[in-house]
Amino acid sequence: MTTDEDGSPCAGGDPYALALRTGHGPVYLRLADGCRIRMPVHRWYAHPTVADESVLNRCVGPVLDVGCGPGRLCRALLGRGVFALGVDVTPRAAAHTVALGGIALCRSVFDRLPAEGGWQTVLLIDGNIGIGGDPCALLGRCIQLTTPAGLLLVEVDPDDVEGHYTARFEDTHGYKGPPFPWARLGAPALHRIAEDLALSITDQWSYGHRRFLAVGRQDSASGPR
């Protein structure tokens, strides 16, 4: 595979890498069932929206931003004086976060991470509940990363869906990236998975078409923070 100077796949071979390189799309997530979802590239590089602010206002540091992309949320938290670390498997995403003033590691959430068990808040925003294609495994891993009183702030699909897919990024010119496992999860499915993992939904809210839930351990859940 041909790569950029930072080791990322070259633009012509990976539409996601191109979107990160240019800061604009369109780039789509194509699921194996044929569904095509346009990715909000403009939002990744813009100032936090009102919906984003509703998440940031609930963050207690230190914060781990899983699948941080260019790092708009972890950079915003640092600007508020809240320590936040981004992690992303894409080298260009982590590099952009650092270049724009954030702190990030190019690493999977399933790899060994700093301060395991010491994070007060873990973010799974912008559909990142789909990472790895197994939301149960992802939530189980993320709750391991938090303190006993820590929370996961999760953005779910606005629809009542629960699906596991092979996915690719694609653009309007026919370029496709490599396949990877992904999932879509609505609020009802997240409630069921949380119950299976002995976790509790401590808060839920919506802004426009975006929907969020806070998830914590049942023995430490004490209502919304």
N, C-alpha and C positions, 0 to 999 in steps of 0.2 A: 504494500500500500504506500502511495506517495504521501509525504507529510509536509506540513509547514515547518517553519523554523523552530516552533515550540514543541514539535512532535505531534501536533494535531493533524487529522486527516485534511488533505487539501480541499479547497472549496468545491472544486468540480466533482469530487467523489463523495462529499458528505454535506447535505443541505443544512444540517444543524451547525456544523463547523462554520459554514459560510454565513449563517445568520448571526452567530456570535462574532464573527470577524467584521461584519458590516454594520451590525446593530439594527438591521431591518429584514423583513421577510419579503414575500410570504414563504413560510415553511410549514409543512403539515405533518401531523402524526397519522400515519396510515396503519390501521389495525388489520389483522388477518381476516376479519369478517367483512372487510370492505369499507368500514367507517373511516372517514377522513376528518381530522380535527385540526383546525387552524391554530397554530401556536401564537400566543400573544407576545411576539418578540418586542414590540414597541413598549409593552409594560415592563419587560425585563430591564430596559435601559432608562426608563422614565423615573421621575420622582415617585415615591410611594403614593398610591391612590388612597381615597377615603377607606376603601375596603382593606387595603394593606395596613393603614393606620390603626384599624380596629384590631388587627393582629399584634402590631407593635405595641399598642397600649396594654396588652395583656402579657407581654413578655417580662419575665423576671430573670436577671442575669445570674450566672453566665448562660448564654444561649448558643445552641448548636443549630445551624441552618443546613438541613440535609437537602442536597440537590440545589445548591445555592445559585447556580447559573452565574451571571455577571455580578451577583452579590448585592442587589439593591436593598434587600432587607437587612442583611448583616451590616452593611455600610451605614444604613439609617440608624440602626441600634448603636453603633459606635459613635455616631454623631450625637446621640442622646446621652452618652456616657455609660452605656450598657455594653459590657464585653460580649462580643459575638464572634463565633468562628464559623465560616462556611466550609462545606465539604462537597466536592463534585467529582465525578469520575472523568470528566472531560478536561484535559489540560488547559485548553483555551479559556474555559469558564473560570477555573481557579485563577489563571493568570490575569484575566480581566478584573476579577474581584480585587486582587492585590494592586494592580495598576491604577485602579480607581480609588484606592485608599482603604480597602477592606483587608481582612485576614482570612486566608483560605488555604485548604489542603486539597491536592488532587488525590482523592482516595474514595473508596466505597464506604458506605455506612456500615457494611458488614466486615470491613477490615478493622484492625486494632486502631483505636482513636484516642486522642489525649483525654485525660480526666474522665475515663469511663466511670459511670456511677456518680458523677459530680455535677452534671448539667441540671440547671433548674428548669429550663425550657428547651424543648426540641421542636423545630419547625418542619412540617411537611406541607408546604404551600405550593400553589401552581400545579396541582395534580400529582405531586410527588408521592402521594400515597400509592401510586402505581409502580414505584421503583421495585424492580426485581420480579414483578408479576405475582407476588404472594403477599398481600397486605397483612395477613396474620403473622408471617415471619418478620415482616418489616416492623410492625407495631411491637412485637415481642422484643426485637432487637433494640428499638428506640427506647422502650421503657427501661431496658437494662442500663441505658446510658444516663438516665436521670437519677437524681437524688430520690429518697423515699417519698418526698412531698412534691417531686417535679411533675411537670405537665408536658404532654404533647399537644401542640396546636396544629390541627389537621384541616386542610381544605379538601372537601369531598366534591364529587360530581353533583351538579344541581338536580340531576334526575335520579330516580330510584333504580340504579343499575348495580350489577355485580358481575364483572367479567374478567377473564384472564386471557391474554392475547400474546401473539408474536407481533411486534410492531416494527416499523421503520419510519425514519424521517424522509420526506420527499419534497421536491419543489415543483414549480409549474413547468420546468424544462425537462422533466423526466428523470432527473438525478435522484438516486435513492441511496440512503445510508445503510449500514449493516443492520441485520435484524437483532432485536433484543426483547426480553420478556417485559410485559407491561400489564397493568390492571386498571380497571375503572371501578370506582366504588362510590355509591351514594350513602346518605346518612343512615338509612335503615340497615344496610349491610354493615356499616361501621359499628352501629349499636350491637349487632349480633356478634361480631368478632370481638369487640371489647368485652362483652359478657363471657365469651368463651375463654378469654385470657385473664379473667378476674380483674378487669379494669372497669372504670366508671366514667361515664360522660358527665363532666362537671359543668359544662357550659356549651351553648350552641347559639349561633347567630348568623344573620345573612346581611349582605349588602348587594343590592341589585341581583344579578344572577349568580353571585358567588356565595358559597355556603361553607361555614367553618364549625368545627367542634373542638372542645378541649377534653383531653383524655388523661386520666390519672389512675393511680392505684386505688382500689376500693377501700383499703384500710386507712388511706390518708386523705380520701376525698372529703372536702368540707365545703363544697359549693363553689361558685364562681369566684375567681380572684379579681 
